[in-house]
Every structure is written in C-alpha cells, then in structure tokens.
Amino acid sequence: LIHLLSEFHGHAGEDPHKHLKEFHIVCSTMKPPDVQEDIYLKAFPHSLEGVAKDWLYYLAPGPSLVGII
C-alpha cells in the first residue's frame, strides 16, 4: 500500500500538515493491529521527493523524526 502515499516535494504551494495527515491516514489503514507504529518511520521517506527528501537526508542522526511523524 506504500504506492498510495502522496509525494511531498517541499514546494511553496504544498501543505506539509496536510501531507502528514494523509500519510498518517494511509499508514493507519495498512498497519495490522499487532505491528509497532515504527512502521510509519520506515514508510515516511517513500512519501518524500526532491528538496523534501534532501531535508530528510540532512537531518542529524537520532530520534528527530519521531516527534514529527
């Protein structure tokens, strides 16, 4: 179901809050009840493109994504 994720490019007209909301909805529907929520962290990079993906790759190592997703 990862192909259902909309891509966020980081362009001026895009709404990052809407993207995260849609991301959460898609991931919630594909997550079996017995699977940890860290599946979101594994799927999130697949929802980014362009400068948004660059942003992710330049984050400092550590738990920085946990508070975002």
Backbone as CSV, one residue per row, in Angstrom:
resi,resn,N_x,N_y,N_z,CA_x,CA_y,CA_z,C_x,C_y,C_z
1,LEU,0.804,-1.212,0.000,0.000,0.000,0.000,0.839,1.265,0.000
2,ILE,2.158,1.133,0.014,3.014,2.318,0.010,2.768,3.187,-1.214
3,HIS,2.368,2.598,-2.323,2.111,3.380,-3.531,0.921,4.325,-3.355
4,LEU,0.120,4.149,-2.304,-0.999,5.042,-2.038,-0.556,6.361,-1.401
5,LEU,0.673,6.405,-0.926,1.172,7.630,-0.294,1.367,8.725,-1.330
6,SER,0.836,9.890,-1.028,1.096,11.026,-1.905,2.524,11.498,-1.653
7,GLU,3.144,12.062,-2.664,4.518,12.536,-2.512,4.521,14.010,-2.136
8,PHE,5.406,14.355,-1.233,5.588,15.739,-0.809,6.946,16.185,-1.328
9,HIS,6.953,17.286,-2.079,8.191,17.772,-2.696,8.814,18.959,-1.957
10,GLY,8.053,19.604,-1.088,8.569,20.762,-0.374,8.419,22.058,-1.138
11,HIS,7.571,22.065,-2.166,7.345,23.284,-2.948,6.518,24.283,-2.150
12,ALA,6.599,25.536,-2.537,5.949,26.631,-1.811,4.444,26.427,-1.648
13,GLY,3.763,25.883,-2.633,2.313,25.733,-2.558,1.827,24.493,-1.824
14,GLU,2.734,23.636,-1.398,2.339,22.396,-0.737,2.134,22.614,0.762
15,ASP,1.207,21.894,1.329,0.890,21.993,2.749,1.493,20.797,3.485
16,PRO,2.551,21.002,4.265,3.188,19.872,4.950,2.271,19.226,5.986
17,HIS,1.401,20.016,6.616,0.485,19.464,7.611,-0.525,18.518,6.954
18,LYS,-1.015,18.918,5.782,-1.941,18.067,5.042,-1.250,16.770,4.622
19,HIS,-0.002,16.889,4.176,0.748,15.704,3.774,0.891,14.729,4.951
20,LEU,1.264,15.242,6.120,1.424,14.375,7.282,0.106,13.737,7.698
21,LYS,-0.977,14.484,7.598,-2.300,13.940,7.924,-2.661,12.795,6.969
22,GLU,-2.480,13.038,5.664,-2.769,11.998,4.681,-1.856,10.791,4.862
23,PHE,-0.585,11.055,5.158,0.374,9.979,5.411,-0.104,9.118,6.576
24,HIS,-0.517,9.765,7.648,-0.970,9.046,8.835,-2.212,8.211,8.526
25,ILE,-3.144,8.763,7.758,-4.361,8.035,7.411,-4.021,6.779,6.602
26,VAL,-3.170,6.925,5.594,-2.803,5.767,4.758,-2.081,4.718,5.594
27,CYS,-1.136,5.160,6.409,-0.380,4.190,7.220,-1.273,3.508,8.246
28,SER,-2.232,4.236,8.786,-3.137,3.643,9.773,-3.984,2.539,9.162
29,THR,-4.352,2.706,7.901,-5.190,1.697,7.268,-4.403,0.458,6.868
30,MET,-3.084,0.597,6.687,-2.315,-0.564,6.251,-1.569,-1.242,7.392
31,LYS,-1.645,-0.695,8.606,-0.915,-1.265,9.728,-1.764,-2.311,10.452
32,PRO,-1.341,-3.558,10.412,-2.057,-4.588,11.181,-1.982,-4.261,12.681
33,PRO,-2.955,-4.665,13.465,-3.016,-4.320,14.886,-1.798,-4.751,15.700
34,ASP,-1.142,-5.810,15.314,-0.020,-6.320,16.103,1.341,-5.787,15.659
35,VAL,1.364,-4.791,14.775,2.619,-4.227,14.278,2.892,-2.898,14.989
36,GLN,4.144,-2.705,15.389,4.539,-1.474,16.070,4.348,-0.254,15.169
37,GLU,4.156,0.919,15.761,3.948,2.131,14.978,5.225,2.646,14.314
38,ASP,6.366,2.040,14.599,7.587,2.468,13.925,7.559,2.151,12.438
39,ILE,6.525,1.442,12.000,6.340,1.212,10.560,6.194,2.547,9.844
40,TYR,5.622,3.548,10.540,5.484,4.885,9.962,6.856,5.459,9.607
41,LEU,7.815,5.252,10.495,9.157,5.787,10.263,9.816,5.132,9.061
42,LYS,9.509,3.886,8.824,10.087,3.190,7.674,9.420,3.600,6.369
43,ALA,8.134,3.949,6.423,7.395,4.326,5.219,7.569,5.800,4.857
44,PHE,7.839,6.653,5.837,7.863,8.098,5.608,8.803,8.546,4.487
45,PRO,10.040,8.056,4.412,10.920,8.504,3.333,10.354,8.260,1.933
46,HIS,9.496,7.254,1.799,8.898,6.944,0.498,7.841,7.960,0.087
47,SER,7.457,8.834,1.014,6.453,9.850,0.698,7.092,11.185,0.314
48,LEU,8.413,11.246,0.317,9.113,12.500,0.022,9.834,12.439,-1.314
49,GLU,9.944,13.591,-1.952,10.691,13.734,-3.205,11.415,15.075,-3.193
50,GLY,12.410,15.210,-4.039,13.101,16.485,-4.253,13.709,17.068,-2.994
51,VAL,13.476,18.376,-2.769,14.089,19.059,-1.628,13.569,18.525,-0.300
52,ALA,12.356,17.992,-0.298,11.827,17.411,0.932,12.628,16.173,1.324
53,LYS,12.987,15.356,0.354,13.805,14.172,0.644,15.221,14.599,1.034
54,ASP,15.726,15.641,0.391,17.042,16.177,0.771,17.035,16.618,2.233
55,TRP,15.945,17.288,2.640,15.807,17.736,4.028,15.934,16.547,4.977
56,LEU,15.247,15.466,4.655,15.277,14.281,5.497,16.692,13.718,5.609
57,TYR,17.382,13.641,4.484,18.722,13.056,4.486,19.748,13.915,5.221
58,TYR,19.463,15.229,5.352,20.404,16.109,6.042,20.066,16.332,7.506
59,LEU,19.010,15.669,8.020,18.720,15.746,9.445,19.843,15.084,10.227
60,ALA,20.069,15.594,11.416,21.073,14.978,12.280,20.618,13.573,12.662
61,PRO,21.544,12.631,12.763,21.167,11.277,13.164,20.511,11.293,14.545
62,GLY,19.578,10.413,14.745,18.916,10.324,16.045,17.413,10.259,15.903
63,PRO,16.730,10.472,17.007,15.272,10.299,17.023,14.499,11.524,16.532
64,SER,15.067,12.332,15.662,14.425,13.572,15.251,13.110,13.372,14.503
65,LEU,12.937,12.289,13.788,11.687,12.051,13.054,10.540,11.613,13.953
66,VAL,10.859,11.050,15.088,9.820,10.511,15.955,8.829,11.595,16.361
67,GLY,9.294,12.780,16.667,8.394,13.856,17.063,7.626,14.459,15.902
68,ILE,8.092,14.259,14.683,7.457,14.837,13.501,6.308,13.970,13.025
69,ILE,6.534,12.688,12.992,5.517,11.772,12.463,4.650,11.397,13.590
